[in-house]
Amino acid sequence: MEPRLKSISKERYTWHNATSNVEVTPLRFFYPEDKDDIIEIIKDAEQKGLRVRAVGSGHSFSEATICKDYLLSMKKMDEVFRTPKSDLKEEFKEKHLVSIEAGIILMVLNKKLDAMGLALPNMGAVDFQTVSGALLTGTHGTGIKQPAFPDMVRSLKLVGTGGALIQIEPSDGMTDATTHSQQSSLKLIQDDKTFYSAILSLGAFGIIYEVTMEIKQTFWLQEKRYIKKWSKLKEELQSGEFMALVENTDFVAFRANPYKIKGDHTCAIVEQNIVREEDKPKGFMSLQRNLISTIFGDIEYLIESTIRQMNRKPQNAGKTIERALNATKDISYFAKSHKVLYQSGLAVIRHGISSEFAFDANAEKMVEVLERIFLQASINAKNGKLYQSSHIPVRFVPPSKAYLSSAYKRKTAYIDVPLLHNTIGDFEILERYQEMMIGLGGIPHWGKVNNKLYERNDFIKSKFKDWKIWSDLRKQLDPKGTFLNDFVVKMGLS
Ligand SMILES: Cc1cc2nc3c(=O)[nH]c(=O)nc-3n(C[C@H](O)[C@H](O)[C@H](O)COP(=O)(O)OP(=O)(O)OC[C@H]3O[C@@H](n4cnc5c(N)ncnc54)[C@H](O)[C@@H]3O)c2cc1C
């Protein structure tokens, strides 16, 4: 092995994901600093018949990151710059296009964009993921008109088999092919099928080193969080009132207590609307989220003590969730978009784990699924003495063009079942939900606990109607299988 490759790698280093439920000790763990390092790593691996995979922040709970041979941390590649206009077609020159190195963490990206007067149009509940990791598993936030990560991308660059540099865009992509052809080392592919496969490809198309995203100018959000009982919310879902709110509000989500307290399930609704900076309300309180929930969510010790408490008296789960939901109430919160879209506490990084499922954003279906979750929670408690430690978040996402997106070509409601890792029965509860939700047609999130899908390749193929386009293109771009891993193989996608 070349001295440079030795100097940027460790032999048999044990890597684990954020929650430590996935652990690997690959042959070599690399820290590439630029695309040239990645080229050399791939060439070296292919000479030896080895596989290559990258990891972001390891915030996937699934086995998407697993690799036994060469594993690459992308963290040293974190530059952000406005996309040079020289190579762009005229109609793209006025858009807010930013080129982002793959390993940047969203928290840092948000700060850099803010300094440039820009912002991501949307994000998930946290900002610890890398941009490439968020993209490749289909990370989403909420907002029926706000894109998930793959749908913010306009162009991506990867190092493929043989160390080839490839830039992939849709057929009507941003790059002027006549100018681009002068750069011989970077092959431009402008093709819808390749692009809508690559933007959500679970690391199986090559190592992505840069993505170009279309983003927005800095914007401000006003958030309202309030409590509503399930019986009332159900009525509003059935009458169409709640779905009208989802359509007419920039970002909406709700969380439900799976346990009844005083005869009903409590739900906490979050509404966020884009406002002008000059609409900033007066008074300190509106510039601050509910202090109790913010402090609680950020202090690891408090979460650890909640886990111990949960394990001592699991039957109190419903009351604990009730208190937590009530504590999130705000009169109003006003801040820059990335602060408002961030919905979680730091402590969940190591302690939260979940299975999440995509359904049609259809009110009847949502009522059916939520009531089945409530029923399952009570069955788990009665028959298995198993109690889940968190509320059920429900979020809304617009149709995606990515072939492997669980929101492919349909408005989608994502229903999540998060838990505190290391509470009694954590994975057993998630398995029970996976079986039940898959039975109801729910498509599990690629980055969350989804091991039951290994037994259900037929389900995957029926739900992702164009999976074959993805799979054929993958083979075409990666004929040696360098970028495959057990996860992609076990899902039946190879
Ligand atoms: C606390 C918490 C909250 C979360 N909230 C949300 C949420 O609100 N919405 C949501 O949709 N999801 C959410 N997730 C899931 C998370 O966003 C995804 O699993 C995401 O993929 C994690 O990003 P990462 O950078 O950690 O990627 P990793 O988990 O490290 O990797 C994900 C995949 O991308 C591949 N990969 C990463 N970088 C590259 C690269 N440069 N080239 C090729 N392949 C690469 C990896 O091999 C792997 O297959 C949450 C997870 C946690 C832990």
PDBQT file of the ligand as one rigid body, heavy atoms in Angstrom, charges set to zero:
ROOT
HETATM    1  C1  LIG A 501     -31.142  11.553  16.665  1.00  0.00    +0.000 C 
HETATM    2  C2  LIG A 501     -31.490  11.248  15.238  1.00  0.00    +0.000 A 
HETATM    3  C3  LIG A 501     -32.496  11.961  14.619  1.00  0.00    +0.000 A 
HETATM    4  C4  LIG A 501     -32.834  11.680  13.293  1.00  0.00    +0.000 A 
HETATM    5  N1  LIG A 501     -33.808  12.418  12.714  1.00  0.00    +0.000 NA
HETATM    6  C5  LIG A 501     -34.168  12.166  11.447  1.00  0.00    +0.000 A 
HETATM    7  C6  LIG A 501     -35.160  12.954  10.805  1.00  0.00    +0.000 A 
HETATM    8  O1  LIG A 501     -35.675  13.913  11.373  1.00  0.00    +0.000 OA
HETATM    9  N2  LIG A 501     -35.529  12.611   9.546  1.00  0.00    +0.000 N 
HETATM   10  C7  LIG A 501     -34.960  11.567   8.894  1.00  0.00    +0.000 A 
HETATM   11  O2  LIG A 501     -35.351  11.293   7.753  1.00  0.00    +0.000 OA
HETATM   12  N3  LIG A 501     -33.985  10.831   9.455  1.00  0.00    +0.000 NA
HETATM   13  C8  LIG A 501     -33.576  11.112  10.707  1.00  0.00    +0.000 A 
HETATM   14  N4  LIG A 501     -32.572  10.376  11.275  1.00  0.00    +0.000 N 
HETATM   15  C9  LIG A 501     -31.885   9.377  10.449  1.00  0.00    +0.000 C 
HETATM   16  C10 LIG A 501     -30.633   9.991   9.777  1.00  0.00    +0.000 C 
HETATM   17  O3  LIG A 501     -30.909  11.254   9.249  1.00  0.00    +0.000 OA
HETATM   18  C11 LIG A 501     -30.162   9.150   8.602  1.00  0.00    +0.000 C 
HETATM   19  O4  LIG A 501     -29.978   7.840   8.999  1.00  0.00    +0.000 OA
HETATM   20  C12 LIG A 501     -28.883   9.704   7.933  1.00  0.00    +0.000 C 
HETATM   21  O5  LIG A 501     -28.521   8.840   6.894  1.00  0.00    +0.000 OA
HETATM   22  C13 LIG A 501     -27.701   9.819   8.873  1.00  0.00    +0.000 C 
HETATM   23  O6  LIG A 501     -26.675  10.573   8.264  1.00  0.00    +0.000 OA
HETATM   24  P1  LIG A 501     -25.155  10.252   8.562  1.00  0.00    +0.000 P 
HETATM   25  O7  LIG A 501     -24.322  11.369   8.067  1.00  0.00    +0.000 OA
HETATM   26  O8  LIG A 501     -24.988   9.871   9.956  1.00  0.00    +0.000 OA
HETATM   27  O9  LIG A 501     -24.933   9.015   7.601  1.00  0.00    +0.000 OA
HETATM   28  P2  LIG A 501     -24.475   7.527   7.953  1.00  0.00    +0.000 P 
HETATM   29  O10 LIG A 501     -25.477   6.911   8.823  1.00  0.00    +0.000 OA
HETATM   30  O11 LIG A 501     -23.064   7.532   8.415  1.00  0.00    +0.000 OA
HETATM   31  O12 LIG A 501     -24.544   6.874   6.487  1.00  0.00    +0.000 OA
HETATM   32  C14 LIG A 501     -25.765   6.721   5.805  1.00  0.00    +0.000 C 
HETATM   33  C15 LIG A 501     -25.528   6.019   4.464  1.00  0.00    +0.000 C 
HETATM   34  O13 LIG A 501     -24.822   6.874   3.577  1.00  0.00    +0.000 OA
HETATM   35  C16 LIG A 501     -23.619   6.254   3.118  1.00  0.00    +0.000 C 
HETATM   36  N5  LIG A 501     -22.662   7.363   2.947  1.00  0.00    +0.000 N 
HETATM   37  C17 LIG A 501     -22.467   8.407   3.792  1.00  0.00    +0.000 A 
HETATM   38  N6  LIG A 501     -21.625   9.291   3.224  1.00  0.00    +0.000 NA
HETATM   39  C18 LIG A 501     -21.300   8.804   1.993  1.00  0.00    +0.000 A 
HETATM   40  C19 LIG A 501     -20.510   9.294   0.906  1.00  0.00    +0.000 A 
HETATM   41  N7  LIG A 501     -19.859  10.465   0.972  1.00  0.00    +0.000 N 
HETATM   42  N8  LIG A 501     -20.426   8.542  -0.215  1.00  0.00    +0.000 NA
HETATM   43  C20 LIG A 501     -21.069   7.353  -0.308  1.00  0.00    +0.000 A 
HETATM   44  N9  LIG A 501     -21.830   6.850   0.693  1.00  0.00    +0.000 NA
HETATM   45  C21 LIG A 501     -21.949   7.577   1.824  1.00  0.00    +0.000 A 
HETATM   46  C22 LIG A 501     -23.271   5.227   4.181  1.00  0.00    +0.000 C 
HETATM   47  O14 LIG A 501     -22.490   4.167   3.683  1.00  0.00    +0.000 OA
HETATM   48  C23 LIG A 501     -24.674   4.752   4.558  1.00  0.00    +0.000 C 
HETATM   49  O15 LIG A 501     -25.137   3.829   3.615  1.00  0.00    +0.000 OA
HETATM   50  C24 LIG A 501     -32.174  10.640  12.578  1.00  0.00    +0.000 A 
HETATM   51  C25 LIG A 501     -31.148   9.937  13.210  1.00  0.00    +0.000 A 
HETATM   52  C26 LIG A 501     -30.801  10.245  14.523  1.00  0.00    +0.000 A 
HETATM   53  C27 LIG A 501     -29.684   9.488  15.192  1.00  0.00    +0.000 C 
ENDROOT
TORSDOF 0
